[in-house]
Amino acid sequence: MAGQSTQIALFEGRQIRRHWDQEKEHWYFSVVDIVAVLADSKNPAVYWRVLKKRLLDEGSDETVTKCNGLKMPAADGKMRLTDMADTETMLRIIQSIPSPKAEPFKRWLAKVGYERIQEIEDPELATKRARAIYKAKGYPDAWIEKRMRSIAIREELTDEWEDRGVAEQKDYAILTAEISKAAFGVTPSEYKRLKGLERQNLRDHMNDLELIFSMLGEAATTEITRNRDTRGFDENKQAAVDGGSVAGNARKELEAKSGKKVVSKENYLPGETAKKLPKK
């Protein structure tokens, strides 16, 4: 699948991994995540394997073959292959799962698809919706401004990577890890473990300084990438290391002069004992 837009959507508080295919202009959803919601199964992967076999036995092979494997972030932070299905295929699968949530979930799928079409026609809508979600979660306005800027900087960098021959999702993950290691001394998966996160977005749990140095590392990487006119994975990997090092050096200087580490265990999970966002 082409394109690099991988996101987490929420249905009744449950996380659904999804991927936007830029060429086909379709959302693809993680089948296992949706099965977990509808079947309320403790082992949705097993449930899906059994259901997939049943569908094949019943002659619904077209439905099964339309589920494409794609590497997505797993609970342990690693990229793992998972079955993905577009909205049409997902609706067929939903019909095979007896669940009182089936109808509301169908409406949710339709709404998600419609919102994406709106955002393509008016990109500002995506930004407005993101701001509203963060606001509803209790994030202060100053933090939201930094988070929105970090999203824009990240998109600018991934656009550069795509234009310069970095095509695989796993390569994006590797390059991001190189920036993080150089900037913070830890990979994103190590960072998430430090904060006690699982499938949550790491940057949604960064404090102001962490976001600022994350932005610096990626903005520096973008600048280096353009000035060197990097091509292919290897050249972009070196640019990622060098860009991350710009943020890493600045972080170390701040830590030396302030006497306080930037990398923090803080997270913004409800009910956790870690430090929460400041109220404003």
C-alpha positions as CSV (number, residue, x, y, z in Angstrom):
1,M,0.0,0.0,0.0
2,A,1.3,3.4,-0.9
3,G,1.4,6.5,1.3
4,Q,2.7,7.0,4.8
5,S,-0.3,8.1,6.8
6,T,-0.7,5.7,9.7
7,Q,-2.9,6.7,12.6
8,I,-4.9,5.6,15.6
9,A,-8.6,6.1,15.6
10,L,-10.9,5.7,18.6
11,F,-14.2,3.8,18.8
12,E,-15.8,4.0,22.2
13,G,-12.4,4.6,23.7
14,R,-10.8,1.5,22.0
15,Q,-7.9,2.1,19.6
16,I,-8.2,1.1,16.0
17,R,-5.0,1.3,13.9
18,R,-5.6,2.6,10.4
19,H,-3.6,3.5,7.3
20,W,-4.4,6.0,4.5
21,D,-3.5,4.8,1.0
22,Q,-2.7,7.9,-0.9
23,E,-2.9,6.3,-4.3
24,K,-6.2,4.5,-3.8
25,E,-7.5,7.2,-1.5
26,H,-8.9,4.6,1.0
27,W,-8.6,4.0,4.7
28,Y,-7.4,0.5,5.6
29,F,-8.2,-0.7,9.1
30,S,-6.6,-3.3,11.3
31,V,-8.9,-6.3,11.2
32,V,-7.6,-7.6,14.6
33,D,-8.3,-4.3,16.3
34,I,-11.9,-4.3,15.0
35,V,-12.4,-7.9,15.9
36,A,-11.2,-7.1,19.4
37,V,-13.9,-4.4,19.8
38,L,-16.8,-6.3,18.2
39,A,-16.1,-9.8,19.5
40,D,-14.8,-8.6,22.9
41,S,-12.3,-11.4,22.6
42,K,-9.3,-11.8,24.9
43,N,-7.4,-13.2,21.9
44,P,-8.7,-11.4,18.8
45,A,-5.8,-12.8,16.7
46,V,-7.0,-16.3,17.3
47,Y,-10.7,-15.2,16.7
48,W,-9.7,-13.7,13.4
49,R,-7.8,-16.8,12.3
50,V,-10.9,-19.0,13.0
51,L,-13.2,-16.5,11.4
52,K,-11.0,-16.3,8.3
53,K,-11.0,-20.1,7.9
54,R,-14.8,-20.2,8.3
55,L,-15.2,-17.5,5.6
56,L,-13.0,-19.4,3.3
57,D,-15.0,-22.6,3.9
58,E,-18.2,-20.7,3.2
59,G,-16.8,-19.5,-0.1
60,S,-16.1,-15.9,1.0
61,D,-12.6,-16.2,-0.3
62,E,-12.8,-12.8,-2.0
63,T,-13.3,-11.1,1.4
64,V,-10.3,-12.8,2.9
65,T,-8.0,-12.2,-0.1
66,K,-8.8,-8.5,0.0
67,C,-7.2,-8.3,3.5
68,N,-3.7,-7.1,2.8
69,G,-0.8,-7.5,5.3
70,L,0.9,-4.3,6.4
71,K,3.4,-3.7,9.1
72,M,1.9,-1.6,11.9
73,P,3.0,-0.5,15.4
74,A,2.2,-3.3,17.8
75,A,1.6,-3.1,21.6
76,D,5.4,-3.7,22.2
77,G,6.3,-0.7,20.0
78,K,7.7,-2.9,17.2
79,M,6.4,-2.9,13.6
80,R,4.5,-6.2,13.1
81,L,2.6,-7.6,10.1
82,T,-1.2,-7.4,10.5
83,D,-4.2,-7.9,8.2
84,M,-5.7,-4.7,7.0
85,A,-9.0,-4.2,5.1
86,D,-10.7,-1.3,3.4
87,T,-14.1,0.0,4.5
88,E,-16.0,-2.2,2.0
89,T,-14.2,-5.4,3.0
90,M,-14.4,-4.5,6.7
91,L,-18.2,-4.1,6.4
92,R,-18.4,-7.7,5.1
93,I,-16.3,-9.0,7.9
94,I,-18.4,-7.2,10.5
95,Q,-21.5,-9.0,9.2
96,S,-19.9,-12.2,10.1
97,I,-19.3,-11.2,13.8
98,P,-22.4,-11.4,16.0
99,S,-22.1,-8.3,18.1
100,P,-24.5,-5.6,19.5
101,K,-21.8,-3.1,18.5
102,A,-22.0,-4.0,14.8
103,E,-24.5,-1.3,13.7
104,P,-22.8,1.6,15.6
105,F,-19.5,0.4,14.3
106,K,-20.7,0.5,10.7
107,R,-21.9,4.1,11.3
108,W,-18.5,4.9,12.7
109,L,-16.7,3.5,9.7
110,A,-18.9,5.6,7.4
111,K,-18.2,8.7,9.5
112,V,-14.4,8.1,9.4
113,G,-14.4,7.8,5.6
114,Y,-16.5,10.9,5.2
115,E,-14.3,13.0,7.5
116,R,-11.2,12.0,5.4
117,I,-12.9,13.2,2.2
118,Q,-13.7,16.5,3.9
119,E,-10.1,16.8,5.1
120,I,-8.8,16.3,1.5
121,E,-11.0,19.0,0.3
122,D,-10.2,21.3,3.2
123,P,-6.9,20.3,5.0
124,E,-7.5,22.8,7.8
125,L,-10.3,20.6,9.1
126,A,-7.8,17.9,10.1
127,T,-5.9,20.4,12.2
128,K,-9.1,21.7,13.8
129,R,-10.3,18.2,14.7
130,A,-6.9,17.4,16.2
131,R,-7.0,20.5,18.3
132,A,-10.5,19.8,19.5
133,I,-9.5,16.2,20.5
134,Y,-6.5,17.4,22.5
135,K,-8.6,20.1,24.1
136,A,-11.2,17.6,25.2
137,K,-8.5,15.5,26.8
138,G,-7.5,18.4,29.0
139,Y,-4.2,19.4,27.3
140,P,-3.4,23.2,27.8
141,D,-3.4,25.5,24.8
142,A,0.3,26.1,25.0
143,W,1.1,22.4,24.8
144,I,-1.5,21.9,21.9
145,E,0.3,24.7,19.9
146,K,3.6,22.8,20.2
147,R,2.0,19.5,19.4
148,M,0.4,20.8,16.3
149,R,3.7,22.4,15.2
150,S,5.4,19.0,15.8
151,I,2.9,17.3,13.5
152,A,3.6,19.8,10.7
153,I,7.4,19.4,11.1
154,R,7.0,15.6,11.0
155,E,4.9,15.7,7.9
156,E,7.4,18.0,6.2
157,L,10.2,15.5,7.0
158,T,8.3,12.4,5.8
159,D,7.4,14.2,2.6
160,E,11.1,14.7,2.0
161,W,11.9,11.1,2.7
162,E,9.2,10.0,0.3
163,D,10.5,12.3,-2.5
164,R,14.0,11.0,-1.9
165,G,13.3,7.3,-2.4
166,V,12.4,6.1,1.1
167,A,9.3,4.0,0.4
168,E,8.9,1.3,3.1
169,Q,7.2,1.8,6.4
170,K,9.9,0.0,8.2
171,D,12.5,2.4,6.8
172,Y,10.5,5.3,8.2
173,A,10.6,3.6,11.6
174,I,14.4,3.1,11.4
175,L,15.1,6.7,10.4
176,T,12.9,8.0,13.2
177,A,14.7,5.7,15.6
178,E,18.1,7.1,14.5
179,I,16.9,10.7,15.1
180,S,15.5,9.7,18.5
181,K,18.7,7.9,19.5
182,A,20.9,10.9,18.5
183,A,18.5,13.4,20.1
184,F,17.5,11.7,23.3
185,G,19.8,8.7,23.7
186,V,16.9,6.2,23.4
187,T,14.8,4.7,20.6
188,P,11.1,5.5,20.4
189,S,10.3,2.0,21.8
190,E,12.7,2.4,24.7
191,Y,11.2,5.9,25.3
192,K,7.7,4.4,25.4
193,R,8.8,1.8,27.9
194,L,10.3,4.5,30.1
195,K,7.0,6.3,30.1
196,G,4.9,3.2,30.7
197,L,3.2,3.4,27.3
198,E,1.9,0.6,25.1
199,R,0.1,1.5,21.9
200,Q,-0.3,5.2,22.8
201,N,1.4,7.9,20.6
202,L,4.7,8.8,22.3
203,R,4.5,12.4,21.4
204,D,1.1,12.8,23.0
205,H,2.9,12.0,26.3
206,M,5.9,14.3,25.9
207,N,6.3,17.4,28.0
208,D,7.2,20.8,26.5
209,L,10.9,20.3,26.3
210,E,10.7,16.8,24.9
211,L,8.4,18.1,22.2
212,I,10.8,21.0,21.4
213,F,13.9,18.8,21.1
214,S,11.9,16.3,19.0
215,M,10.9,19.1,16.7
216,L,14.5,20.4,16.5
217,G,15.8,16.9,15.6
218,E,13.3,16.5,12.8
219,A,13.6,20.1,11.5
220,A,17.4,19.8,11.4
221,T,17.1,16.5,9.6
222,T,14.9,18.1,7.0
223,E,17.3,20.9,6.5
224,I,20.3,18.6,6.2
225,T,18.4,16.3,3.8
226,R,17.6,19.2,1.5
227,N,21.0,20.8,1.5
228,R,22.8,17.5,0.9
229,D,20.1,16.5,-1.7
230,T,20.2,13.0,-0.1
231,R,19.0,10.0,-2.1
232,G,18.0,6.5,-1.0
233,F,17.9,5.0,2.5
234,D,21.6,5.1,3.4
235,E,22.1,8.8,2.7
236,N,18.9,9.7,4.5
237,K,19.9,7.5,7.5
238,Q,23.2,9.5,7.9
239,A,21.2,12.8,7.6
240,A,18.8,11.5,10.3
241,V,21.8,10.7,12.6
242,D,23.3,14.2,12.0
243,G,19.9,16.0,12.4
244,G,19.2,14.2,15.6
245,S,22.7,15.0,16.9
246,V,21.9,18.7,16.5
247,A,19.0,18.3,19.0
248,G,21.1,15.9,21.1
249,N,23.9,18.4,21.5
250,A,21.5,21.2,22.5
251,R,19.8,18.8,24.9
252,K,23.1,17.9,26.6
253,E,24.0,21.6,26.9
254,L,20.7,22.4,28.5
255,E,21.0,19.5,30.9
256,A,24.5,20.6,31.9
257,K,23.4,24.1,32.6
258,S,20.1,23.4,34.2
259,G,21.1,20.3,36.2
260,K,17.9,18.5,35.1
261,K,17.4,15.7,32.5
262,V,15.1,16.4,29.6
263,V,14.1,12.7,29.0
264,S,11.3,12.1,31.5
265,K,9.1,9.3,32.8
266,E,6.1,11.8,32.7
267,N,3.1,10.6,30.9
268,Y,-0.5,11.8,30.6
269,L,-2.3,8.5,31.2
270,P,-5.4,8.8,33.3
271,G,-5.1,7.2,36.8
272,E,-1.3,6.9,36.6
273,T,1.0,8.2,39.3
274,A,3.3,9.9,36.8
275,K,3.3,13.7,36.7
276,K,0.3,15.0,34.7
277,L,-0.1,18.0,32.4
278,P,-0.2,21.4,34.2
279,K,-3.7,22.8,34.5
280,K,-4.2,26.3,33.0
